[in-house]
Amino acid sequence: MSGKILIVDDLATNRIVLKVKLCSAHYEVVQAASAKEGLRLAAVERPDLILANAQLPDATAADFVKSLRRSDETRSTPIMILQMTHCSAERRLALSAGADDVLSKPVPEALLLARLRNLLRQHHGEQELSLQIGSTQALGFAEAPPGFDAPGRIGIIARTRAGAFGLQTLLARHSPHVTSVIDADRALSFSDAPQQADVYLLQITGAEAEEGLRLLADLKAAPRSRARPIIALVEADAAALGVTLLDMGADDVITGPPDARELILRLSAQLRRKRRGERLRRALRDGLNAAMLDPLTGAHNRRFALPFLQQLIETSQLSGESFAVMLADLDFFKQVNDRHGHAAGDRVLCEVTHHLRAHLREGDMLARIGGEEFLIVTPATSRRRAQRTADRLCAMIAQTPIPLASGLAPLHVTISIGVTMATPAPTRPAASVGQLLEEADRALYAAKAQGRNMVTFCARSAA
């Protein structure tokens, strides 16, 4: 099945016709004859999309949409409203209440299915992000109440300057959004500009249909613009392009001269969707970082470090390049906590992390893998370079006082470092992660036993 769709219509014949069309397109269909029944089934069946008649016996389209948006189960479910006849006021009310689309009958079957695919594609994309970061409700991603949309940057792309400036004037009269006219030939270079548009309005005429389609495809492929919603404004002579535009990635299509207030509502909906997507992606990145970084020091943690080391073992076996594995441990760290308190100990750990990172190469890996123990991996490193690096780190920490709270004297600490080298060779098996860590730990133990604040290499390095 392509998804579950709830049809809400009091006329059985309408439901039957829609069900036949949707089932032939491999959708699962659930039916309701009233707004009340639709609300109940929506909560129970959890459809992927709700397709409702604008004229229900027990609610207006706007009231029905508002009720759905108040429910946790359907707050983010796509809602499409079908009007029996075109009514601008009813369309605006439904869109303002939170409907994702409003279509007037008769709707060509191909266009209806393209609109459904478009809404479902956007919805499922958000769902996938939400599942990766957990409950969107708990993370504060509920839909913002209508009327509280911050102004956005709208980029208008048109072949004729008259058409572009006409749209700019229309938006300036009716919305707070900042608009800019973008020459169609420069649209892609504009997408690389620092202050790019939040939403693009792409005007397409029949005479320029091929170029409009190509520009849409290019914008959706370009790294800096592909996540930006695109509303295609299609003139009457290009109305047949609607299905193609939606399937190529247009986020909305408006045919004919746009109604100013409806255009603003659709722009605001796309802005909210874009900003919600950005919050979801930001939360996902933050979650991934939190899973891979030590929360105190910002260094990588064991969860990141061990797979990194395993991958380096495998790539080095192919390249033949040796690398160094170091375990660094703060000397007498317990005394820092006992004498100065755990806050001072945390400050020491953070400062040591900062100084170690500052003296490593860009491709080197630093991780905190224990209380005061750090793992350092330096790819493509000879034994001589590893010795110089470890000596430099050890001396730098000993020579760098760590400032504490106001009124306290700076603290001097030292580290001991144990090093092992991995030198791959095709004639012998690669060292394992455990073997390398064990050898570096033995070398670290030797450094501690010999007086601390020094670097010791493993007597027998790994293959």
Salt bridges, closest charged atoms under 4 A:
GLU45 OE1 - LYS4 NZ 3.03
ASP48 OD1 - HIS124 NE2 3.43
ASP72 OD1 - ARG75 NH1 2.65
ASP100 OD2 - ARG69 NH2 2.89
ASP100 OD1 - ARG273 NH2 3.11
ASP101 OD2 - ARG115 NH1 3.07
ASP101 OD1 - ARG266 NH2 3.08
GLU126 OE2 - ARG276 NH2 2.95
GLU143 OE2 - ARG272 NE 2.99
GLU143 OE1 - ARG276 NH1 2.45
ASP149 OD2 - ARG272 NH1 2.89
ASP185 OD1 - ARG159 NH1 3.17
ASP198 OD1 - ARG153 NH2 3.61
ASP198 OD1 - LYS274 NZ 3.19
GLU211 OE1 - ARG159 NH2 2.43
ASP247 OD2 - ARG117 NH2 2.74
ASP251 OD1 - LYS220 NZ 3.00
ASP252 OD1 - ARG115 NH1 2.90
ASP252 OD2 - ARG266 NH1 2.83
ASP259 OD2 - ARG92 NH1 3.25
GLU262 OE2 - ARG91 NH2 2.94
GLU262 OE2 - ARG266 NE 2.98
GLU278 OE2 - LYS274 NZ 2.44
ASP294 OD2 - ARG368 NH1 3.17
ASP329 OD2 - LYS448 NZ 2.83
ASP331 OD1 - LYS448 NZ 2.76
ASP338 OD2 - LYS334 NZ 2.80
GLU351 OE2 - ARG347 NE 3.47
GLU351 OE1 - HIS355 NE2 3.66
ASP364 OD1 - ARG361 NH2 2.91
GLU438 OE2 - ARG442 NH1 3.71
